[in-house]
Structures are given as structure tokens and as C-alpha cells.
């Protein structure tokens, strides 16, 4: 694959994983002694939560035929096509602050979010 093709695929990635979030995912993979060659970060949404939809983050070796797959900062990300409708353009970051520690979703498609930040409506 040429450098241009790699750059194009990164710039058109529907879900953006920050370097900080990628490092945290890689740390979790090491801590849980998962096979880094097989495991992927599943990103998705499901109905429910305070505002209508909740985010899903899961480390898995199971990939469905219909899943979209892309890679950022050494982390393979998979997402089902229905979730991508709601997650296109989402940035996933990781915050480690006095008031809390965890993954943070910045979703330009959300029309509203709840106070806890783990659900949204579109």
C-alpha cells in the first residue's frame, strides 16, 4: 500500500481515536494479557441511556462480516454499519483528571447529551 493510500484511509476514518485513547487501549490490552495481534476495539451505539443512545466500547477478537474495520495509532477499530450512522466524525479521547478518569466521546452528530456524557440523542 502506498503512503498516499495509507494517508487517505486515515483521513477518511469515520471514528477518530486520539493518541492518548490509543495508549490507554494498548495498556488495557497488556494488563488483561490479551493477544494484541487478534484483539480489536469495538465501537458502537445501543438504544438506552439518559438521552436515547449509549456508547459501546469493548475489546474483542470477534469480528462480524459486516463490520467496518480501520486502524489508528496501532489500534484496530471495528464498528457495525448501523452504529457508524451515528458515530461518523466522533472523536474518542481518554481523560485522567481529578474529577474522573475514562474515555470521552466528542460527537458532532449529537443533538443533546446527558450530564454523565455516556449517552446522546441524534
PASEMAR-863967 format. One record per residue: residue number from 1; residue in one letter; chain; z negated, x, y of N, C-alpha, C in turn. Coordinates in steps of 0.2 Angstrom, whole numbers. Layout:
{NUM, 'A', 'A', {Z, X, Y}, {Z, X, Y}, {Z, X, Y}};
...
//
This chain:
{1, 'X', 'A', {0, 4, -6}, {0, 0, 0}, {0, 4, 6}};
{2, 'X', 'A', {4, 3, 11}, {5, 7, 17}, {-1, 6, 22}};
{3, 'X', 'A', {-3, 10, 26}, {-8, 9, 31}, {-7, 3, 35}};
{4, 'X', 'A', {0, 2, 37}, {1, -4, 41}, {-1, -11, 37}};
{5, 'X', 'A', {1, -11, 31}, {-1, -17, 27}, {-9, -18, 26}};
{6, 'X', 'A', {-12, -12, 25}, {-19, -12, 25}, {-22, -15, 31}};
{7, 'X', 'A', {-20, -12, 37}, {-22, -14, 43}, {-21, -22, 45}};
{8, 'X', 'A', {-15, -24, 43}, {-13, -31, 44}, {-18, -36, 40}};
{9, 'X', 'A', {-19, -34, 33}, {-24, -38, 29}, {-31, -38, 32}};
{10, 'X', 'A', {-33, -33, 35}, {-40, -33, 38}, {-40, -37, 45}};
{11, 'X', 'A', {-34, -37, 49}, {-34, -41, 55}, {-33, -48, 54}};
{12, 'X', 'A', {-31, -50, 48}, {-30, -57, 46}, {-35, -60, 41}};
{13, 'X', 'A', {-40, -56, 40}, {-46, -58, 36}, {-49, -64, 39}};
{14, 'X', 'A', {-49, -70, 35}, {-52, -76, 38}, {-60, -76, 39}};
{15, 'X', 'A', {-63, -72, 36}, {-71, -71, 37}, {-72, -64, 38}};
{16, 'X', 'A', {-76, -62, 44}, {-77, -56, 46}, {-84, -54, 44}};
{17, 'X', 'A', {-85, -48, 40}, {-91, -46, 38}, {-93, -39, 43}};
{18, 'X', 'A', {-98, -39, 47}, {-99, -34, 51}, {-102, -28, 47}};
{19, 'X', 'A', {-101, -22, 49}, {-103, -16, 45}, {-111, -16, 44}};
{20, 'X', 'A', {-115, -19, 48}, {-122, -20, 46}, {-123, -25, 41}};
{21, 'X', 'A', {-119, -30, 40}, {-120, -35, 35}, {-117, -32, 28}};
{22, 'X', 'A', {-112, -28, 29}, {-109, -25, 23}, {-114, -20, 20}};
{23, 'X', 'A', {-118, -16, 24}, {-123, -11, 22}, {-128, -15, 18}};
{24, 'X', 'A', {-130, -21, 21}, {-136, -24, 18}, {-134, -27, 11}};
{25, 'X', 'A', {-127, -30, 11}, {-125, -32, 4}, {-125, -26, -1}};
{26, 'X', 'A', {-122, -21, 1}, {-122, -15, -3}, {-129, -13, -5}};
{27, 'X', 'A', {-134, -13, -1}, {-141, -12, -3}, {-144, -16, -8}};
{28, 'X', 'A', {-142, -23, -7}, {-145, -28, -12}, {-142, -27, -18}};
{29, 'X', 'A', {-135, -25, -19}, {-132, -24, -25}, {-135, -18, -29}};
{30, 'X', 'A', {-137, -13, -25}, {-140, -7, -28}, {-148, -9, -30}};
{31, 'X', 'A', {-151, -12, -26}, {-158, -14, -28}, {-158, -19, -34}};
{32, 'X', 'A', {-153, -23, -35}, {-153, -28, -40}, {-150, -25, -46}};
{33, 'X', 'A', {-148, -18, -46}, {-144, -15, -51}, {-138, -18, -54}};
{34, 'X', 'A', {-134, -21, -49}, {-128, -25, -51}, {-122, -20, -51}};
{35, 'X', 'A', {-117, -22, -55}, {-111, -17, -56}, {-107, -18, -49}};
{36, 'X', 'A', {-107, -13, -45}, {-103, -13, -39}, {-96, -14, -40}};
{37, 'X', 'A', {-93, -12, -46}, {-86, -12, -47}, {-84, -20, -48}};
{38, 'X', 'A', {-89, -24, -51}, {-87, -31, -53}, {-90, -36, -48}};
{39, 'X', 'A', {-95, -35, -45}, {-98, -40, -41}, {-95, -41, -34}};
{40, 'X', 'A', {-94, -47, -32}, {-91, -49, -26}, {-96, -54, -22}};
{41, 'X', 'A', {-95, -54, -15}, {-99, -58, -11}, {-95, -65, -10}};
{42, 'X', 'A', {-98, -70, -13}, {-95, -77, -12}, {-98, -80, -6}};
{43, 'X', 'A', {-93, -82, -2}, {-95, -85, 5}, {-92, -92, 4}};
{44, 'X', 'A', {-96, -97, 6}, {-94, -104, 6}, {-98, -109, 10}};
{45, 'X', 'A', {-96, -115, 9}, {-100, -120, 13}, {-101, -126, 7}};
{46, 'X', 'A', {-106, -130, 8}, {-108, -136, 4}, {-110, -141, 9}};
{47, 'X', 'A', {-110, -147, 7}, {-112, -153, 11}, {-120, -153, 11}};
{48, 'X', 'A', {-123, -154, 16}, {-130, -155, 17}, {-133, -150, 22}};
{49, 'X', 'A', {-139, -150, 23}, {-142, -146, 28}, {-143, -151, 34}};
{50, 'X', 'A', {-146, -148, 39}, {-148, -152, 45}, {-142, -155, 49}};
{51, 'X', 'A', {-137, -151, 49}, {-131, -153, 53}, {-125, -155, 49}};
{52, 'X', 'A', {-125, -156, 43}, {-119, -158, 39}, {-117, -153, 34}};
{53, 'X', 'A', {-116, -147, 35}, {-114, -142, 30}, {-119, -136, 30}};
{54, 'X', 'A', {-120, -133, 24}, {-124, -127, 24}, {-120, -121, 22}};
{55, 'X', 'A', {-121, -115, 24}, {-118, -109, 22}, {-120, -107, 15}};
{56, 'X', 'A', {-116, -104, 11}, {-117, -101, 4}, {-116, -94, 5}};
{57, 'X', 'A', {-120, -90, 2}, {-119, -83, 1}, {-122, -81, -6}};
{58, 'X', 'A', {-118, -78, -10}, {-120, -77, -17}, {-117, -71, -19}};
{59, 'X', 'A', {-120, -66, -23}, {-117, -61, -26}, {-115, -63, -33}};
{60, 'X', 'A', {-109, -62, -35}, {-107, -65, -42}, {-101, -60, -45}};
{61, 'X', 'A', {-100, -61, -51}, {-95, -57, -55}, {-90, -63, -57}};
{62, 'X', 'A', {-91, -69, -55}, {-87, -74, -57}, {-82, -76, -52}};
{63, 'X', 'A', {-76, -76, -53}, {-70, -77, -48}, {-66, -83, -51}};
{64, 'X', 'A', {-65, -88, -47}, {-60, -93, -49}, {-53, -92, -47}};
{65, 'X', 'A', {-48, -94, -51}, {-41, -93, -50}, {-39, -95, -43}};
{66, 'X', 'A', {-42, -100, -40}, {-40, -102, -33}, {-44, -99, -28}};
{67, 'X', 'A', {-49, -95, -29}, {-52, -91, -24}, {-48, -86, -20}};
{68, 'X', 'A', {-49, -86, -14}, {-46, -81, -10}, {-50, -75, -10}};
{69, 'X', 'A', {-47, -69, -10}, {-51, -63, -10}, {-49, -58, -5}};
{70, 'X', 'A', {-53, -55, -2}, {-52, -49, 3}, {-58, -44, 3}};
{71, 'X', 'A', {-57, -39, 6}, {-62, -34, 7}, {-63, -31, 14}};
{72, 'X', 'A', {-69, -30, 15}, {-71, -27, 22}, {-77, -22, 21}};
{73, 'X', 'A', {-76, -16, 23}, {-82, -11, 23}, {-84, -10, 16}};
{74, 'X', 'A', {-80, -10, 11}, {-81, -9, 4}, {-84, -15, 1}};
{75, 'X', 'A', {-85, -20, 4}, {-87, -26, 0}, {-82, -31, -1}};
{76, 'X', 'A', {-81, -33, -8}, {-76, -38, -10}, {-79, -45, -8}};
{77, 'X', 'A', {-75, -49, -4}, {-77, -56, -2}, {-73, -61, -6}};
{78, 'X', 'A', {-76, -66, -9}, {-72, -72, -11}, {-74, -78, -8}};
{79, 'X', 'A', {-69, -83, -8}, {-70, -89, -4}, {-66, -94, -7}};
{80, 'X', 'A', {-68, -100, -9}, {-64, -106, -11}, {-60, -108, -5}};
{81, 'X', 'A', {-54, -111, -7}, {-49, -114, -1}, {-52, -119, 3}};
{82, 'X', 'A', {-56, -123, 0}, {-59, -129, 4}, {-64, -126, 9}};
{83, 'X', 'A', {-68, -121, 7}, {-73, -118, 12}, {-70, -114, 17}};
{84, 'X', 'A', {-64, -111, 16}, {-60, -107, 21}, {-58, -112, 27}};
{85, 'X', 'A', {-57, -118, 25}, {-55, -123, 31}, {-61, -123, 36}};
{86, 'X', 'A', {-67, -122, 34}, {-72, -122, 39}, {-75, -115, 41}};
{87, 'X', 'A', {-73, -110, 37}, {-75, -103, 38}, {-70, -98, 42}};
{88, 'X', 'A', {-64, -101, 43}, {-59, -96, 46}, {-62, -94, 53}};
{89, 'X', 'A', {-62, -87, 54}, {-64, -85, 60}, {-72, -84, 60}};
{90, 'X', 'A', {-76, -85, 55}, {-83, -84, 55}, {-84, -77, 55}};
{91, 'X', 'A', {-89, -75, 58}, {-92, -68, 58}, {-99, -68, 55}};
{92, 'X', 'A', {-100, -64, 49}, {-106, -64, 46}, {-110, -57, 48}};
{93, 'X', 'A', {-116, -58, 51}, {-119, -52, 53}, {-126, -52, 49}};
{94, 'X', 'A', {-129, -46, 50}, {-136, -46, 47}, {-141, -44, 53}};
{95, 'X', 'A', {-146, -47, 54}, {-151, -46, 59}, {-158, -44, 56}};
{96, 'X', 'A', {-161, -39, 58}, {-168, -37, 56}, {-172, -36, 62}};
{97, 'X', 'A', {-175, -41, 64}, {-179, -41, 70}, {-186, -44, 69}};
{98, 'X', 'A', {-190, -43, 74}, {-197, -45, 74}, {-197, -53, 72}};
{99, 'X', 'A', {-193, -57, 75}, {-193, -64, 74}, {-190, -66, 67}};
{100, 'X', 'A', {-187, -62, 64}, {-184, -64, 57}, {-179, -59, 55}};
{101, 'X', 'A', {-177, -59, 48}, {-173, -55, 45}, {-168, -59, 41}};
{102, 'X', 'A', {-162, -58, 41}, {-157, -62, 37}, {-150, -61, 40}};
{103, 'X', 'A', {-146, -65, 36}, {-139, -65, 38}, {-138, -70, 43}};
{104, 'X', 'A', {-133, -69, 48}, {-132, -74, 53}, {-125, -75, 53}};
{105, 'X', 'A', {-123, -82, 54}, {-116, -84, 54}, {-114, -86, 61}};
{106, 'X', 'A', {-109, -83, 64}, {-106, -85, 70}, {-100, -89, 69}};
{107, 'X', 'A', {-100, -95, 70}, {-94, -99, 68}, {-91, -103, 74}};
{108, 'X', 'A', {-85, -100, 76}, {-82, -103, 81}, {-79, -110, 80}};
{109, 'X', 'A', {-79, -113, 74}, {-77, -119, 72}, {-82, -125, 72}};
{110, 'X', 'A', {-89, -122, 73}, {-94, -127, 73}, {-95, -131, 79}};
{111, 'X', 'A', {-95, -137, 79}, {-96, -141, 85}, {-104, -142, 87}};
{112, 'X', 'A', {-108, -141, 82}, {-115, -140, 83}, {-118, -137, 77}};
{113, 'X', 'A', {-124, -134, 79}, {-128, -130, 73}, {-135, -133, 74}};
{114, 'X', 'A', {-139, -132, 69}, {-146, -134, 69}, {-150, -128, 71}};
{115, 'X', 'A', {-156, -129, 73}, {-161, -124, 75}, {-162, -118, 71}};
{116, 'X', 'A', {-162, -119, 64}, {-163, -114, 59}, {-157, -110, 59}};
{117, 'X', 'A', {-151, -112, 61}, {-145, -108, 60}, {-142, -107, 54}};
{118, 'X', 'A', {-144, -111, 49}, {-141, -111, 42}, {-137, -117, 40}};
{119, 'X', 'A', {-136, -121, 45}, {-131, -127, 44}, {-127, -128, 50}};
{120, 'X', 'A', {-122, -132, 50}, {-117, -134, 56}, {-114, -140, 54}};
{121, 'X', 'A', {-110, -143, 59}, {-106, -148, 59}, {-99, -146, 62}};
{122, 'X', 'A', {-94, -148, 59}, {-87, -146, 62}, {-83, -152, 65}};
//
